[in-house]
Amino acid sequence: MIIHHLAVDGVSWRILLSDLKRIYQQLITQKPIEIGAKTTAFIDWAEKLNNYAQSEMIKQELNYWLKQPWSKITSLPIDYLDGVSLERGGTFI
């Protein structure tokens, strides 16, 4: 099977490979092919997340987060004094 990396992302690729492995094992052992129940689609998850973000519970938390002393955030220490970072660089995380 060949799939271009623009057609499938890394997370989906692992799920697809897992399903293909399960199907292959069922075929070689002559068992009925069962891939399990369908999981939540991304669009459904995104809609639920948006509804949650617009919920009264989250709106009630807005004041708390707006009152945080964001201007007092300090930089995290760097690993190496010369500025070389083996992982990631940035001003704020």
VEXDOLUM-709409 format. One record per residue (C-alpha): residue number from 1; residue in one letter; chain; x, y, z. Coordinates in Angstrom, 1 decimal, m for minus. Example, Ala and Ser with C-alpha at 12.3 -4.5 7.8 and 13.67 -1.06 7.14 Angstrom:
# residues 2
(rodren 1, "A", "A", (12.3, m4.5, 7.8)) (rodren 2, "S", "A", (13.7, m1.1, 7.1)) 
This chain:
# residues 93
(rodren 1, "M", "A", (0.0, 0.0, 0.0)) (rodren 2, "I", "A", (1.3, 3.4, m0.9)) (rodren 3, "I", "A", (m0.2, 6.6, 0.6)) (rodren 4, "H", "A", (1.4, 10.1, 0.1)) (rodren 5, "H", "A", (2.3, 11.8, 3.3)) (rodren 6, "L", "A", (0.0, 14.7, 2.3)) (rodren 7, "A", "A", (m3.0, 12.4, 2.2)) (rodren 8, "V", "A", (m2.6, 11.0, 5.7)) (rodren 9, "D", "A", (m1.2, 12.5, 8.9)) (rodren 10, "G", "A", (1.1, 10.7, 11.4)) (rodren 11, "V", "A", (m1.6, 9.9, 14.0)) (rodren 12, "S", "A", (m4.1, 8.6, 11.3)) (rodren 13, "W", "A", (m1.3, 6.6, 9.8)) (rodren 14, "R", "A", (m0.8, 4.7, 13.0)) (rodren 15, "I", "A", (m4.5, 4.0, 13.3)) (rodren 16, "L", "A", (m4.7, 2.9, 9.7)) (rodren 17, "L", "A", (m1.7, 0.5, 10.2)) (rodren 18, "S", "A", (m3.2, m0.9, 13.3)) (rodren 19, "D", "A", (m6.5, m1.6, 11.5)) (rodren 20, "L", "A", (m4.6, m3.1, 8.5)) (rodren 21, "K", "A", (m2.6, m5.4, 10.8)) (rodren 22, "R", "A", (m5.8, m6.6, 12.6)) (rodren 23, "I", "A", (m7.4, m7.3, 9.2)) (rodren 24, "Y", "A", (m4.4, m9.1, 7.9)) (rodren 25, "Q", "A", (m4.2, m11.3, 11.0)) (rodren 26, "Q", "A", (m7.9, m12.1, 10.7)) (rodren 27, "L", "A", (m7.4, m13.0, 7.1)) (rodren 28, "I", "A", (m4.5, m15.4, 7.6)) (rodren 29, "T", "A", (m6.3, m17.1, 10.5)) (rodren 30, "Q", "A", (m9.5, m17.3, 8.4)) (rodren 31, "K", "A", (m11.5, m15.4, 11.0)) (rodren 32, "P", "A", (m14.3, m13.0, 10.1)) (rodren 33, "I", "A", (m13.0, m9.5, 9.6)) (rodren 34, "E", "A", (m13.9, m7.2, 12.4)) (rodren 35, "I", "A", (m12.3, m3.8, 12.9)) (rodren 36, "G", "A", (m14.3, m2.6, 15.8)) (rodren 37, "A", "A", (m16.8, 0.1, 16.4)) (rodren 38, "K", "A", (m16.4, 3.5, 14.6)) (rodren 39, "T", "A", (m14.9, 6.1, 16.8)) (rodren 40, "T", "A", (m15.8, 9.8, 17.0)) (rodren 41, "A", "A", (m15.1, 11.7, 13.7)) (rodren 42, "F", "A", (m12.9, 14.8, 13.9)) (rodren 43, "I", "A", (m15.7, 17.0, 12.8)) (rodren 44, "D", "A", (m17.9, 15.8, 15.7)) (rodren 45, "W", "A", (m15.1, 16.3, 18.2)) (rodren 46, "A", "A", (m14.4, 19.8, 16.8)) (rodren 47, "E", "A", (m18.1, 20.7, 17.2)) (rodren 48, "K", "A", (m18.3, 19.4, 20.7)) (rodren 49, "L", "A", (m15.1, 21.3, 21.6)) (rodren 50, "N", "A", (m16.5, 24.5, 20.2)) (rodren 51, "N", "A", (m19.8, 24.0, 22.1)) (rodren 52, "Y", "A", (m17.7, 23.4, 25.3)) (rodren 53, "A", "A", (m15.7, 26.6, 24.6)) (rodren 54, "Q", "A", (m18.9, 28.6, 24.3)) (rodren 55, "S", "A", (m20.5, 27.1, 27.4)) (rodren 56, "E", "A", (m21.5, 29.1, 30.5)) (rodren 57, "M", "A", (m19.0, 27.2, 32.6)) (rodren 58, "I", "A", (m16.1, 28.3, 30.4)) (rodren 59, "K", "A", (m17.5, 31.9, 30.2)) (rodren 60, "Q", "A", (m17.5, 32.0, 34.0)) (rodren 61, "E", "A", (m13.8, 31.2, 34.0)) (rodren 62, "L", "A", (m12.9, 34.1, 31.7)) (rodren 63, "N", "A", (m12.6, 36.7, 34.4)) (rodren 64, "Y", "A", (m10.2, 34.5, 36.4)) (rodren 65, "W", "A", (m7.8, 34.2, 33.4)) (rodren 66, "L", "A", (m8.1, 37.8, 32.4)) (rodren 67, "K", "A", (m7.0, 38.8, 36.0)) (rodren 68, "Q", "A", (m3.8, 36.8, 35.9)) (rodren 69, "P", "A", (m0.5, 38.8, 36.1)) (rodren 70, "W", "A", (0.5, 37.9, 32.6)) (rodren 71, "S", "A", (3.0, 40.9, 32.4)) (rodren 72, "K", "A", (5.0, 39.3, 35.3)) (rodren 73, "I", "A", (5.8, 36.1, 33.3)) (rodren 74, "T", "A", (9.5, 35.4, 33.5)) (rodren 75, "S", "A", (11.6, 33.5, 30.9)) (rodren 76, "L", "A", (12.4, 29.9, 31.5)) (rodren 77, "P", "A", (16.1, 29.2, 32.0)) (rodren 78, "I", "A", (18.0, 28.0, 29.0)) (rodren 79, "D", "A", (20.0, 24.8, 28.9)) (rodren 80, "Y", "A", (23.2, 26.3, 27.5)) (rodren 81, "L", "A", (24.6, 29.7, 28.1)) (rodren 82, "D", "A", (25.6, 30.1, 24.5)) (rodren 83, "G", "A", (21.9, 29.9, 23.6)) (rodren 84, "V", "A", (22.2, 26.5, 21.8)) (rodren 85, "S", "A", (19.1, 24.4, 22.5)) (rodren 86, "L", "A", (18.9, 20.8, 21.5)) (rodren 87, "E", "A", (15.1, 20.7, 21.6)) (rodren 88, "R", "A", (13.3, 24.0, 20.9)) (rodren 89, "G", "A", (13.8, 27.7, 21.0)) (rodren 90, "G", "A", (11.4, 30.5, 21.8)) (rodren 91, "T", "A", (10.6, 33.5, 23.9)) (rodren 92, "F", "A", (7.6, 32.2, 25.8)) (rodren 93, "I", "A", (6.1, 28.7, 26.2)) 
